[in-house]
Amino acid sequence: MSAKEDDSRLKLLKADKKLMYQLIRQGDLIGENYGYPNLRGMDAICRYCADKYNWLPDQTRRLNTEDLVIILEGV
């Protein structure tokens, strides 16, 4: 693997981790704003999707990060 390819992979991983952090933080805010005081991060997102879409938690957890961002846009 070339140094350029390695650098590209590293940038992609960093961007993915940053997006996941933002998603988890959004879950924290959902927990606060939607009356789930004991739920944070992904647990709050799962509860929100269960309440809004009647999804089971494993259905929400199987979604990739980009799909979750789209679903939670505007929440």
Backbone bond lengths (Angstrom), bond angles and torsions (degrees), N, CA, C in turn:
res aa  C-N    CA-C-N  psi(-1)  N-CA   C-N-CA  omega(-1)  CA-C   N-CA-C  phi
1 M - - - 1.440 - - 1.530 108.17 -
2 S 1.305 114.62 136.36 1.458 118.88 -179.40 1.527 109.88 -80.06
3 A 1.308 115.08 163.86 1.462 120.66 178.53 1.527 110.61 -63.37
4 K 1.347 116.59 -34.75 1.461 120.28 179.42 1.530 110.67 -66.63
5 E 1.330 117.13 -42.21 1.463 120.75 177.47 1.525 111.06 -64.90
6 D 1.308 115.73 -41.38 1.461 120.59 178.65 1.524 110.78 -62.32
7 D 1.332 116.30 -42.15 1.460 120.76 178.53 1.528 110.86 -64.83
8 S 1.314 116.79 -39.96 1.468 120.69 178.42 1.522 111.31 -63.36
9 R 1.312 117.06 -41.88 1.465 120.81 178.09 1.522 111.26 -63.80
10 L 1.306 115.85 -41.64 1.459 120.22 179.36 1.530 110.95 -63.02
11 K 1.325 117.33 -42.80 1.461 120.89 178.12 1.523 110.96 -63.14
12 L 1.321 117.06 -40.93 1.463 121.17 179.14 1.526 110.94 -64.04
13 L 1.322 117.19 -43.31 1.463 120.76 178.32 1.530 111.56 -63.50
14 K 1.313 116.49 -41.36 1.465 120.13 178.97 1.523 110.75 -64.04
15 A 1.328 116.77 -41.81 1.465 120.52 179.39 1.524 110.57 -64.61
16 D 1.340 116.76 -40.78 1.460 121.08 179.17 1.531 110.88 -64.41
17 K 1.317 117.17 -42.69 1.468 120.99 178.89 1.521 111.06 -66.26
18 K 1.325 117.15 -37.41 1.466 120.52 178.19 1.533 109.79 -65.47
19 L 1.325 117.20 -42.54 1.457 121.21 178.35 1.526 110.61 -63.39
20 M 1.322 117.24 -41.46 1.460 121.03 178.37 1.526 110.80 -64.54
21 Y 1.313 117.83 -41.05 1.466 121.05 176.79 1.529 110.43 -60.03
22 Q 1.338 116.89 -44.94 1.455 120.67 -179.98 1.526 111.05 -63.43
23 L 1.319 115.97 -37.08 1.457 120.61 178.27 1.528 111.24 -66.25
24 I 1.317 116.77 -44.19 1.470 121.20 178.04 1.526 110.03 -63.03
25 R 1.313 116.67 -40.42 1.464 120.37 177.65 1.531 110.42 -64.11
26 Q 1.337 116.57 -39.29 1.457 119.70 176.65 1.530 110.10 -62.83
27 G 1.331 116.45 -37.14 1.462 120.43 175.46 1.517 111.47 -60.71
28 D 1.319 116.59 -39.77 1.471 120.13 176.51 1.529 110.62 -59.77
29 L 1.324 116.11 -43.47 1.468 120.63 179.75 1.527 111.59 -67.86
30 I 1.315 116.97 -37.42 1.467 120.69 176.35 1.524 109.50 -61.52
31 G 1.322 116.25 -43.30 1.462 120.05 177.80 1.524 112.32 -57.99
32 E 1.322 115.80 -42.46 1.462 120.77 179.91 1.530 111.72 -69.86
33 N 1.328 116.63 -43.22 1.463 121.34 -171.59 1.525 114.77 -84.16
34 Y 1.307 117.85 -21.39 1.463 120.40 -175.74 1.526 113.20 -110.29
35 G 1.311 116.10 14.48 1.453 119.78 172.36 1.524 115.17 79.49
36 Y 1.322 116.34 32.50 1.467 120.98 175.14 1.530 108.33 -114.57
37 P 1.322 117.84 69.45 1.472 120.04 -171.11 1.525 114.29 -63.35
38 N 1.308 118.24 -23.43 1.463 120.41 -178.55 1.519 113.01 -96.52
39 L 1.337 117.36 2.05 1.462 120.80 -177.85 1.516 110.20 -113.89
40 R 1.318 115.00 139.73 1.462 121.22 179.50 1.519 108.67 -136.10
41 G 1.303 116.22 160.46 1.449 122.35 173.46 1.514 113.83 55.10
42 M 1.317 114.75 -132.18 1.457 121.17 -175.80 1.525 112.26 -64.22
43 D 1.324 117.72 -30.73 1.465 120.07 177.86 1.528 110.70 -63.50
44 A 1.320 117.58 -41.19 1.456 121.41 177.93 1.533 110.66 -67.65
45 I 1.317 117.06 -37.73 1.462 120.81 176.95 1.526 110.32 -63.68
46 C 1.319 117.29 -42.70 1.470 121.30 178.03 1.523 110.82 -61.62
47 R 1.317 117.23 -42.68 1.465 120.68 179.63 1.521 111.01 -65.66
48 Y 1.332 116.30 -41.82 1.460 120.93 178.11 1.535 110.53 -60.01
49 C 1.327 117.18 -46.66 1.467 121.05 -179.53 1.530 111.22 -67.74
50 A 1.317 117.16 -32.15 1.473 120.36 175.91 1.526 109.84 -66.14
51 D 1.331 116.55 -44.55 1.459 120.62 -179.30 1.531 111.84 -68.65
52 K 1.317 116.75 -42.22 1.460 120.60 -174.31 1.531 113.00 -83.05
53 Y 1.338 117.49 -41.51 1.467 120.83 -172.26 1.533 113.40 -114.66
54 N 1.324 116.71 -0.99 1.471 121.72 -175.38 1.530 113.05 60.62
55 W 1.331 116.05 33.24 1.461 121.32 178.38 1.516 109.29 -87.69
56 L 1.315 115.95 145.74 1.461 120.81 171.32 1.524 108.56 -76.64
57 P 1.334 117.44 153.40 1.465 119.34 -179.41 1.532 113.77 -54.30
58 D 1.333 117.87 -38.15 1.469 118.31 -178.66 1.527 111.38 -68.24
59 Q 1.324 118.11 -26.39 1.462 120.36 175.81 1.531 110.44 -67.50
60 T 1.312 115.66 -41.07 1.466 119.99 178.48 1.523 110.46 -69.09
61 R 1.312 117.60 -42.82 1.464 121.00 -177.70 1.533 112.69 -66.23
62 R 1.323 117.23 -24.12 1.471 120.11 179.61 1.523 112.96 -77.43
63 L 1.328 117.12 -15.07 1.456 119.80 179.25 1.523 110.27 -69.98
64 N 1.320 115.81 146.93 1.464 117.57 176.91 1.528 109.53 -81.11
65 T 1.281 115.85 167.91 1.461 122.64 -174.11 1.523 111.50 -57.82
66 E 1.328 117.02 -45.52 1.456 120.77 -177.91 1.527 111.49 -61.94
67 D 1.344 117.44 -40.68 1.453 120.82 178.42 1.523 111.53 -65.10
68 L 1.307 116.98 -40.11 1.466 120.07 177.88 1.519 111.69 -63.85
69 V 1.318 116.69 -39.13 1.465 120.72 178.55 1.527 109.39 -60.53
70 I 1.337 116.65 -43.03 1.470 120.06 -179.61 1.526 110.29 -65.78
71 I 1.326 117.32 -44.42 1.454 121.41 -178.54 1.522 111.49 -62.80
72 L 1.320 116.22 -37.16 1.476 120.27 -175.86 1.523 113.47 -91.88
73 E 1.319 116.89 3.29 1.465 119.73 179.47 1.529 109.29 -60.28
74 G 1.292 116.00 128.47 1.453 121.25 179.06 1.515 115.11 86.35
75 V 1.334 116.94 0.73 1.475 119.98 178.96 1.503 108.68 -86.59
